[in-house]
Every structure is written in structure tokens, then in C-alpha cells.
Amino acid sequence: DGTPSRWDTLLVPFIGKCLRFVLPLMAIILAIPMFNLSEGMKLFVQNISSIAIIASVTWILIQLVFTIEKGVVWHFKAESGGTQKARAIFTQVFVLKKIILLIIGIFSLGSMLMVFDTVRQLGTSILASAGVVGIIVGLSAQKTIAMLLAGLQIALTQPIRIEDVVIVENEWGWIEEITLTYVIVRIWDLRRLVVPINYFIEKPFQNWTRTSADILGAVSIFVDYTVPVDEVRAAVREIVAASPLWDKKVCGVQITNTTDRAMELRVLVSAQSSGQAWDLRCEVREKLVAFIQKKYPDCLPKIRTDSPAGIADRNHL
């Protein structure tokens, strides 16, 4: 049919931008020999032309990288939505894009500098002592290189991905951005935690959505020994079944602890994401407390005391 594909929508504007940028530049370069210029001016114009060509090629490569990134993200977002596979691809594309842009920038800068004779001569002298310079540069940039390698390792092994739910430094949040040197974690209260990227290679952390976004939530409540557990269990099932946050997988009530004054009931429920699990826990806790207050107010935790007079009365009876 005549409907343009996603790639057509991306590539046609990209090609148009390249032609609008490159064609005038090529026309200017081809027209330069037509002018009667001195040798010094010709050398100057040649250097400027070479730099302009390198800059244009660099710009085209950068635009191509961004276009490919948009196409891949667009494709997997349409095909997979927010699934694990889609988020894994987004993370790989995002980190690899940063690495490719860095490589393009380094080669572009080096090519521009090599246009000038003085820089080429300096490069020749540096190559003569490349061993010493390499050791010095390696030692001074050791941490930077380690972080770049950590970024590449994260892109390949993916201990974290974009929008993963993690706990880092006792802070709960989402992976918002991954760069070559640091990671931005969006905390639940909208603060941003900036973490060096090698942290996720060298130190332990919690990833709640590594294999699946599904998660269990627990609600604990203390009640008196006289509470009818079966009635509470039925009430919890009714509360959870009426909630749109429940994924209809796990719902249970158990006595998990006893003390000399009360017993602990634990409600275990499941949800499709950590955010929904948190909201579901709060909803179950609020409605369960309201249920016990209304139906069994005498079953709330209490402190029992026996007075000497009460003991004497029981002995008399």
C-alpha cells in the first residue's frame, strides 16, 4: 500500500537534511579553484574546506546514529510496549549510542587537528615516545576508562535497564537515565540520585524488575487472640478481589507470629508492579483495620491485667 513505514518517516527527513547541508558545501568547495588566490590563501582555504568536510561527515554520522536510535526505539515500543524485552533493547541502544557518539567525536576532533602541519609534526613526536605517554595517560585516566568499560558491560549484561525499579543506598526508585559515567535514579519522592556507573558492577543492590515486574506485597497487623481468623481471611479476599490493583494471583492470610499480648496476621498479595503493590498494601491495610474496628472492636490488641481482688474472687468461686 501507499502508507509510509516508520523507517520511511525517519529516513526521508534525514536524507533531506543531509542534502541541504552537504550540497551547498560541495558547491562552495568546487568553486574555490575558480578564484585566483595566493598560495597562502589557497592553503588556508584548503584547511578550512577540509575541516568543513570533516564537520559535515561528523554531523551526518551523528544524525544517522540518532535516526537509527529513534527507529529501533519506535519499532520495539510499538511491538513490545513496556515489556522486559523492550526495556532491555532501550538500555542497550541508549548506552551504545553514547559510546558511538564518543568514538565519532574523538575521531572527528583528531581528524580536524591532523589537517594542520604543526599538529601532524607534534603527533609524530608523540608517537616516538608513545610508550611513556601511554602509561601516563593510562594511569591518569584509569577511573574514567573503568567507568566507560562498566557502561559497556552494563549495556551487554544488563544488571539494570531503563525504568527498572531498584533500591540503591537504601533509596527506592526507578532507573531514569544511563550515561557512560553515571546513572540517574528517580526516587519515589521525585528526587534524583546520581550514582557512578561502576557502582552497579562493584556493589550489591536490589533490582525488583530484573526478570519480571510482578511483585508480592505483605501487610502485617497485630490482633487479639480472640479474633476469628477465618472471618478475617474472608474479608481480605473480598477486599482484594474488589481492588483493580490486584493481579489475581496471590492472596493469603497467615498467623506469622505470637506474643504474650497479641498475634500477628500477615496478608500476602500480588500486583503487576512495585508501585501497584505499594498502593494495594496501603488499601488492604486501611480497609482491614476498618473491618476489625467495625466488626470485632474487642479483638484489637489489648493488655490484660489481673488484680488481687479478681484472683481472690475466682478462687472463691
C-alpha positions, -999 to +999 in steps of 0.1 A: +000+000+000+010+037-001+013+041+036+049+051+046+067+028+070+083+040+102+117+039+087+105+059+057+092+085+081+126+088+097+150+083+068+133+108+044+138+138+067+173+126+075+183+124+038+167+158+032+187+174+060+219+159+047+214+171+011+205+206+024+237+207+044+262+189+020+252+202-014+259+239-007+292+230+010+303+209-020+293+237-044+315+261-024+345+237-024+342+231-061+340+268-069+371+277-049+397+268-077+379+292-100+392+321-080+427+335-084+441+331-048+476+334-035+494+303-022+489+313+014+453+319+009+449+287-010+464+267+019+441+285+043+410+278+022+421+242+018+424+237+055+390+254+062+375+232+034+389+200+050+376+210+084+342+217+069+341+183+052+351+165+084+325+185+103+298+177+077+307+140+078+306+140+116+272+158+116+258+132+091+271+103+112+257+118+144+223+123+127+224+088+114+230+074+149+201+094+163+179+083+134+187+046+139+181+050+177+146+066+170+138+038+146+148+010+169+130+025+199+099+032+178+099-004+165+102-021+199+079+003+216+052-005+191+059-042+191+066-049+228+053-018+247+069-017+281+079-053+284+112-067+297+124-072+261+116-037+251+133-022+281+164-043+276+167-031+240+162+005+250+190+002+275+214-013+250+206+012+223+209+041+248+243+031+261+257+020+228+246+054+213+266+072+239+297+051+231+294+055+194+289+093+197+320+094+219+341+075+193+328+097+165+337+128+184+372+116+192+379+106+156+364+139+143+385+160+166+416+141+158+410+144+120+404+181+123+437+186+142+456+165+117+447+189+090+474+213+103+511+206+096+522+216+131+497+192+147+509+164+124+545+171+134+535+171+171+518+138+165+549+123+150+570+133+180+544+119+204+544+086+186+582+084+191+575+083+229+542+066+228+551+041+254+558+067+281+528+088+271+505+057+271+515+048+306+509+083+319+476+087+302+465+052+313+473+059+349+456+094+349+425+082+331+422+048+349+389+057+367+374+072+336+383+041+315+369+018+342+336+037+341+335+035+303+341-002+305+314-005+332+290+013+309+297-011+281+294-041+305+260-028+317+248-025+281+258-061+274+249-079+306+221-055+317+220-058+355+199-026+352+177-013+325+158+019+318+127+021+341+139-008+363+128-005+399+159-006+422+169+001+458+203+019+459+218+032+491+185+025+509+166+046+484+138+032+463+133+044+428+134+039+390+164+039+366+157+071+347+189+076+327+221+057+320+251+076+307+287+064+301+298+076+336+268+078+358+232+066+363+202+088+373+178+071+398+144+088+401+135+084+438+098+079+447+096+115+461+109+128+427+144+134+440+173+123+417+201+101+429+233+103+408+253+071+411+286+063+394+280+037+368+307+013+382+286+012+414+263-013+397+292-035+388+311-034+421+284-032+448+252-051+456+219-035+450+182-047+447+166-048+413+129-056+417+122-059+380+152-078+367+132-107+353+096-096+359+077-066+372+054-088+392+059-084+430+045-096+463+034-072+490+030-081+527+007-064+552+012-071+589-013-064+616-015-073+653-048-085+667-061-102+699-061-139+702-099-139+701-102-127+666-119-151+642-091-157+616-114-173+590-136-143+591-106-120+586-094-142+558-127-140+540-128-102+545-093-099+530-103-119+500-133-097+495-112-065+498-085-077+474-110-090+448-127-056+446-094-038+440-082-031+404-046-032+417-047-069+424-034-092+396-055-121+407-025-144+415-017-143+452-039-136+482-034-152+516-037-146+553-014-164+579-006-161+615+032-155+614+040-145+650+026-146+685+035-127+716+022-126+752-003-099+742-013-104+706-008-124+674+005-111+641-015-117+609+003-113+576-016-106+544+003-115+512-010-101+480+005-097+445+004-069+419+019-063+384+044-036+395+061-023+427+040+009+426+008-010+424+019-034+451+026-005+474-008+011+468-025-023+472-008-029+505-020+005+518-055-001+506-057-036+522-042-023+555-067+006+557-098-015+549-087-044+571-083-021+601-117-005+594-132-040+591-118-051+625-128-018+642-164-022+629-170-059+632-146-070+660-136-040+681-129-062+711-103-081+690-079-052+687-047-057+707-052-052+744-032-055+776-047-080+802-042-074+839-053-095+869-059-076+902-055-094+935-092-089+941-101-106+908-079-135+916-095-139+951-130-138+936-121-166+911-106-187+939-138-181+959-159-193+930 
